[in-house]
Amino acid sequence: MNEQERATRLSALNSLINLMRPSVQADGGDLVLVRADVDAGVVEVQLQGACSTCAISSSTLQGGVERILKDRLDWVTEVIGGVDDTEDFESSAALGTGGYVPRYREI
């Protein structure tokens, strides 16, 4: 693969990440590209902010981010996802509640 192809893949990846970020940011989090090996097809992303303590962050990574990257970028073979666990619960909660908030009713 030549440098032009690598640059094209990286540009497409960054554009797609930037397209997804507003949805995550709306819930008080963020989606960050950590690294990308465009030759091997491996992409590493991280959820930050309110996503770091969200109960469905793994679903967001697997069901959302990974699925979208693999569907739209045929060269992506693996998505490694993680959360920024340096955020304490109170700070994270102050950033937003997320799109899914479980409701329990008393019986």
HUBEL-V562565 format. One record per helix or strand of 3 or more residues. SS is the DSSP state (H for helix, E for strand). FROM is the first residue (numbers start at 1). TO is the last residue. Records with the same first field share a line. If there is no record, write none. Layout:
BEGIN
SS->FROM-TO / FROM-TO
END
This chain:
BEGIN
H->3-25 / 50-53 / 57-72 / 89-95
E->29-37 / 42-49 / 78-83
END
